[in-house]
Amino acid sequence: MAAWMSEPAGQGWVQVAEFLVAVVLSGVIGVERQLRHKAAGLRTYTTVGSGAAVFMLVSKYGFADVVHAGTVVLDPSRVAAQIVSGLGFIGAGVIFVHRGSVQGLTTAATVWLTAAVGAAAAAGLPLLAALAVAVYLAVSYGLRPLLSRLPSPGGATAAYRITYLQGRGVLRELLDRCTQGGFSVHELRTVTGPAGQDPEQVVEVALQVQGRGDAAALTVRLAAVPGVLVCRRSEGDGE
């Protein structure tokens, strides 16, 4: 085996294992966000977690030759601290304000958590990193049903993915039916067009409404609009 692979505090199998743990755990978060059709998905979160792990490994082991020379004293925690502040530019890039509503806060916080998971795994704390991922999944999937049962001051919230034909006034009719059903439009944005469809003819939008009407009845009313191809309810956090 090459000398550089056998150094106990350099590039050994321990470091490789720590890095792979960071990749896997970051990927788990990425898959969850990908399944929710968020702007940042598997590639983004895996890259963030892997990058944080590399920085942590470099901080722990990358200066062994300098330290052994006895010329300087290093503080490995300084690089770890910079990971936290360095993720700020990514978080700022995914947070925006739309119609007075702040969007992307959950995405930014999840990116920040993914970096922490990668750093913890690379620091030799795989149980802590795995626990963080488990808590995130529990909060993401466990709290949503609980919150849906709590009364909302503005009424119930419903979100839809609607695919329709352009040039037929479908969007105007959809908004009118939301208003008639007792809902106000909280968010409306165009998403990636359906695969295999002409983007100039078919549009897919994400529609989030809030009100005290019957969400099930609204689904039927929206699906019945002439020109609507697909109408399905979806997760409606918008983050």
KANOR-V444188 format. One record per backbone hydrogen bond with DSSP energy under -1.0 kcal/mol. NH is the residue of the N-H (numbers start at 1). CO is the residue of the C=O. If there is no record, write none. Layout:
nh: {NH/NH}
co: {CO/CO}
This chain:
nh: {6/10/12/16/17/18/19/20/21/22/23/24/25/26/27/28/29/30/31/32/33/34/35/37/38/45/46/47/48/49/50/51/52/53/54/55/56/57/58/59/60/61/62/64/67/68/69/70/71/78/80/81/82/83/84/85/86/87/88/91/92/93/96/98/101/103/108/109/110/111/112/113/114/115/116/117/118/119/120/121/122/123/124/125/129/130/131/132/133/134/135/136/137/138/139/140/141/142/143/147/148/155/156/158/160/161/162/163/164/165/166/173/174/175/176/177/178/179/180/181/182/183/184/186/187/189/191/197/201/202/203/205/206/207/208/209/210/211/212/218/219/220/221/222/223/224/225/228/229/230/232/234}
co: {3/7/10/12/13/14/15/16/17/18/19/20/21/22/23/24/25/26/27/28/29/30/31/34/33/41/42/43/44/45/46/47/48/49/50/51/52/53/54/55/56/57/58/61/63/64/65/67/66/75/76/77/78/79/80/81/82/83/85/87/88/89/103/101/98/96/104/105/106/107/108/109/110/111/112/113/114/115/116/117/118/119/121/120/125/126/127/128/129/130/131/132/133/134/135/136/137/138/139/143/144/152/211/209/207/232/205/230/203/227/201/169/170/171/172/173/174/175/176/177/179/178/210/208/208/206/204/194/198/198/164/162/189/160/187/158/184/156/182/214/215/216/217/218/219/220/222/225/163/163/161/159}
